Amino acid sequence: MSRTVGLVIPAFRPSLDVLRSYVLDLEDRVAPETILIELDDPRPETLEALTALPATVNVAPHRRGKGAAITAGFCALETDVLAFVDADGATAVESVGDVVDRVRDGRADLAVGSRRHPDADVHHSQSARRERLGDAFAWIARRLLAVSVWDYQCGVKAIDRTAWTELAPSLCESGFAWDVELIALADALGYRIEEVPVTWADAPDSTVSSVGTTLELAGGLLEAHHRAGRLRGDRLHESIATRIPQATTVLETLEREPGRRFVPGDE
């Protein structure tokens, strides 16, 4: 029996033309059972435009952060495979399908798209500053974490439902550091991780702030290292945990989320 796929697209101030085209192409290549757009703080015209798509839109009245939006979407899905892709369309549709297929056919529990893999095809790179910051972060992460990949932050990943169910309660990063925490925790729990090179082009209208996001990622990386150590039963990290306040999990934050509503599309 073919395994079902649910696809989440976190979106904040998306380009409507790009997102509309991307959703239709993803539906054709990935063939998900469900496409769920997690839309933060939308303008009225944005919501109206998206309701015509073959997707369901989950509307949050405030900006939750990328990690919280994806977590909310994954928790709403009932499929065998849970995947997300950024709304900017930077990752080629065929590559999204390649990432999803690694989990759908059982080759991996977590498939991680990669722009920095030697076999990746990057057509339009980021600004020099963003690229240097991204390279530096990946370099540090490979040395701090037990799991080594070329690219921790590429905007496409897929995970098996069983793996997600076990690790989700431990996730604490609601922003851009969610990706690196997901990888670190999946590795700590012994799940199979496969990195998949993608075809990728920079999205010039990105809402990501280079310096601010880098600082957020640096803190998130240290936290991910600590939480992964605790999951492994590392005595040092267990000892540290008794001396510092425990972070609120993403699931706990979402439980208190006000004003959440779903707007069905043309699925």
C-alpha positions as CSV (number, residue, x, y, z in Angstrom):
1,M,0.0,0.0,0.0
2,S,1.3,3.4,-0.9
3,R,2.2,5.6,2.0
4,T,0.3,8.9,2.3
5,V,2.0,12.3,2.3
6,G,1.0,15.5,4.0
7,L,2.7,18.7,2.9
8,V,2.9,21.9,5.1
9,I,3.9,25.3,3.7
10,P,4.7,27.9,6.4
11,A,4.0,31.4,5.0
12,F,4.4,34.9,6.2
13,R,3.8,37.7,3.7
14,P,4.2,35.3,0.8
15,S,4.4,36.3,-2.9
16,L,0.9,35.2,-4.0
17,D,1.9,34.6,-7.6
18,V,4.9,32.4,-6.5
19,L,2.9,30.5,-3.9
20,R,-0.1,29.8,-6.2
21,S,2.2,28.4,-8.9
22,Y,4.3,26.5,-6.4
23,V,1.2,24.8,-4.8
24,L,-0.1,23.6,-8.2
25,D,3.3,22.3,-9.2
26,L,3.8,20.5,-5.9
27,E,0.4,18.9,-6.1
28,D,1.3,17.5,-9.5
29,R,4.9,16.2,-8.6
30,V,4.5,15.2,-4.9
31,A,0.8,14.1,-5.1
32,P,0.2,14.7,-1.4
33,E,-3.0,13.7,0.3
34,T,-3.1,17.1,2.0
35,I,-1.5,20.5,1.4
36,L,-1.7,22.7,4.4
37,I,-0.7,26.3,4.3
38,E,0.2,27.6,7.7
39,L,-0.4,31.4,7.2
40,D,0.7,33.8,9.9
41,D,-0.8,37.3,10.3
42,P,-2.3,37.5,6.8
43,R,-3.6,40.5,5.0
44,P,-7.3,40.0,3.9
45,E,-6.4,39.9,0.2
46,T,-3.8,37.1,0.9
47,L,-6.3,34.9,2.5
48,E,-8.9,35.5,-0.2
49,A,-6.4,34.6,-2.9
50,L,-5.3,31.4,-1.3
51,T,-8.7,29.9,-0.8
52,A,-8.9,29.1,-4.5
53,L,-6.0,26.7,-4.2
54,P,-6.2,22.9,-3.7
55,A,-5.1,23.4,-0.1
56,T,-6.3,24.1,3.4
57,V,-5.2,27.3,5.0
58,N,-4.6,27.4,8.7
59,V,-4.7,31.1,9.8
60,A,-2.9,32.4,12.9
61,P,-3.6,36.1,13.8
62,H,0.1,36.7,14.7
63,R,3.5,35.7,13.6
64,R,4.3,32.4,15.3
65,G,7.7,31.6,13.8
66,K,8.6,29.1,11.2
67,G,9.1,26.2,13.6
68,A,5.8,26.8,15.4
69,A,4.0,27.0,12.1
70,I,5.4,23.8,10.8
71,T,4.8,22.0,14.1
72,A,1.2,23.1,14.1
73,G,0.8,21.8,10.5
74,F,2.4,18.5,11.3
75,C,0.2,18.0,14.3
76,A,-2.9,18.6,12.1
77,L,-1.9,16.0,9.5
78,E,-2.9,12.4,9.6
79,T,-0.6,11.0,6.9
80,D,2.2,8.5,7.0
81,V,4.8,11.0,5.9
82,L,5.0,14.6,7.0
83,A,6.9,17.1,4.9
84,F,7.3,20.9,4.7
85,V,8.7,23.3,2.1
86,D,9.3,27.0,2.3
87,A,6.7,29.2,0.6
88,D,9.3,31.2,-1.5
89,G,9.6,28.4,-4.1
90,A,13.4,28.4,-3.8
91,T,13.6,24.6,-3.8
92,A,12.7,23.1,-7.2
93,V,9.5,21.0,-7.2
94,E,11.3,17.9,-8.5
95,S,13.8,18.2,-5.6
96,V,10.9,18.4,-3.1
97,G,9.6,15.2,-4.6
98,D,13.0,13.6,-4.2
99,V,13.2,14.5,-0.5
100,V,9.6,13.2,0.1
101,D,10.3,10.0,-1.8
102,R,13.2,9.1,0.5
103,V,10.8,8.7,3.4
104,R,7.8,7.6,1.4
105,D,9.7,4.5,0.1
106,G,11.3,3.8,3.5
107,R,14.9,4.7,2.8
108,A,15.0,7.3,5.6
109,D,13.1,8.3,8.7
110,L,14.1,11.9,8.1
111,A,15.1,13.3,4.7
112,V,16.9,16.6,4.7
113,G,17.2,18.8,1.6
114,S,20.6,20.3,1.0
115,R,21.8,23.3,-0.9
116,R,25.4,22.9,0.2
117,H,25.8,19.2,-0.7
118,P,28.5,18.8,-3.4
119,D,25.8,17.4,-5.8
120,A,23.4,20.3,-5.3
121,D,22.5,22.5,-8.2
122,V,22.4,26.1,-7.0
123,H,21.3,28.5,-9.8
124,H,21.1,31.8,-8.0
125,S,23.0,32.0,-4.8
126,Q,22.3,34.2,-1.8
127,S,24.0,37.5,-1.2
128,A,27.6,37.1,-0.3
129,R,27.0,38.0,3.3
130,R,24.1,35.6,3.8
131,E,26.1,32.8,2.1
132,R,29.1,33.4,4.3
133,L,26.9,33.4,7.4
134,G,25.2,30.2,6.3
135,D,28.5,28.5,5.6
136,A,29.9,29.5,8.9
137,F,26.8,28.2,10.8
138,A,26.9,24.8,9.0
139,W,30.6,24.5,9.7
140,I,30.1,25.1,13.4
141,A,27.0,22.9,13.6
142,R,28.9,19.9,12.0
143,R,31.5,20.2,14.8
144,L,29.1,20.7,17.7
145,L,26.4,18.2,16.9
146,A,26.8,14.4,16.7
147,V,25.0,14.4,13.3
148,S,26.9,15.9,10.4
149,V,25.2,17.2,7.2
150,W,26.2,19.8,4.7
151,D,23.1,21.9,5.2
152,Y,20.9,22.0,8.3
153,Q,18.6,24.9,7.3
154,C,17.5,24.2,3.7
155,G,13.7,24.7,3.5
156,V,12.5,21.2,2.6
157,K,12.4,18.2,4.9
158,A,10.3,15.1,5.3
159,I,9.8,12.8,8.3
160,D,8.1,9.5,9.1
161,R,5.1,9.8,11.4
162,T,6.5,7.4,14.0
163,A,9.7,9.5,14.3
164,W,7.7,12.7,14.5
165,T,5.4,11.4,17.2
166,E,8.4,10.5,19.4
167,L,10.5,13.6,19.0
168,A,7.8,16.3,18.7
169,P,7.3,16.6,22.5
170,S,11.0,17.6,22.9
171,L,11.1,20.4,20.3
172,C,11.5,23.8,21.8
173,E,12.6,26.0,18.9
174,S,9.7,27.9,17.4
175,G,11.7,30.0,14.9
176,F,14.4,29.3,12.3
177,A,16.4,27.1,14.6
178,W,13.7,24.5,14.5
179,D,15.3,22.7,11.6
180,V,18.6,22.1,13.3
181,E,16.9,21.0,16.5
182,L,14.7,18.5,14.5
183,I,17.9,17.0,12.9
184,A,19.7,16.8,16.2
185,L,16.8,15.2,18.1
186,A,16.1,12.7,15.3
187,D,19.8,11.6,15.4
188,A,19.8,11.4,19.2
189,L,16.8,9.0,19.1
190,G,18.5,6.8,16.5
191,Y,16.4,7.5,13.4
192,R,17.9,7.2,9.9
193,I,18.8,10.6,8.4
194,E,19.5,11.0,4.7
195,E,20.7,14.3,3.1
196,V,19.3,14.9,-0.4
197,P,21.0,17.4,-2.7
198,V,18.5,19.8,-4.3
199,T,18.1,22.2,-7.1
200,W,17.8,25.6,-5.5
201,A,17.6,29.3,-6.4
202,D,17.7,32.2,-3.9
203,A,14.4,34.0,-3.3
204,P,15.1,37.8,-3.4
205,D,11.9,38.7,-1.5
206,S,12.8,36.6,1.5
207,T,11.6,38.0,4.9
208,V,14.7,36.5,6.6
209,S,17.0,39.0,8.3
210,S,20.6,37.8,7.9
211,V,22.2,39.0,11.2
212,G,19.1,38.5,13.3
213,T,18.5,35.0,12.1
214,T,22.2,34.1,12.5
215,L,22.1,35.1,16.2
216,E,18.9,33.2,16.6
217,L,20.4,30.1,15.0
218,A,23.5,30.3,17.2
219,G,21.5,30.2,20.3
220,G,19.3,27.5,18.9
221,L,22.3,25.4,18.0
222,L,23.6,25.4,21.5
223,E,20.1,24.5,22.8
224,A,19.8,21.7,20.2
225,H,23.2,20.3,21.3
226,H,22.0,20.3,24.9
227,R,18.6,18.7,24.3
228,A,20.0,16.0,22.0
229,G,22.5,15.2,24.8
230,R,19.7,14.8,27.3
231,L,17.8,12.5,25.0
232,R,20.9,10.3,24.7
233,G,21.1,10.2,28.5
234,D,24.4,12.1,28.6
235,R,25.2,12.7,32.3
236,L,26.7,16.1,31.7
237,H,23.6,17.4,30.0
238,E,21.4,15.7,32.6
239,S,23.3,17.6,35.3
240,I,23.1,20.9,33.4
241,A,19.3,20.4,33.0
242,T,18.9,20.3,36.8
243,R,20.5,23.7,37.1
244,I,18.7,25.7,34.4
245,P,15.0,26.5,33.8
246,Q,13.5,24.1,31.3
247,A,12.4,25.7,28.0
248,T,8.8,25.7,27.0
249,T,8.1,23.2,24.2
250,V,6.6,24.2,20.9
251,L,3.6,22.0,21.6
252,E,3.0,23.7,24.9
253,T,3.1,27.1,23.2
254,L,0.7,26.0,20.5
255,E,-1.8,24.7,23.1
256,R,-2.1,28.3,24.3
257,E,-2.3,29.8,20.8
258,P,-5.4,32.1,20.4
259,G,-7.6,32.6,17.3
260,R,-6.5,29.6,15.3
261,R,-8.9,28.7,12.4
262,F,-8.9,26.6,9.3
263,V,-10.1,27.8,5.9
264,P,-10.8,24.9,3.5
265,G,-9.6,25.3,-0.1
266,D,-10.6,23.4,-3.2
267,E,-9.2,20.0,-2.2
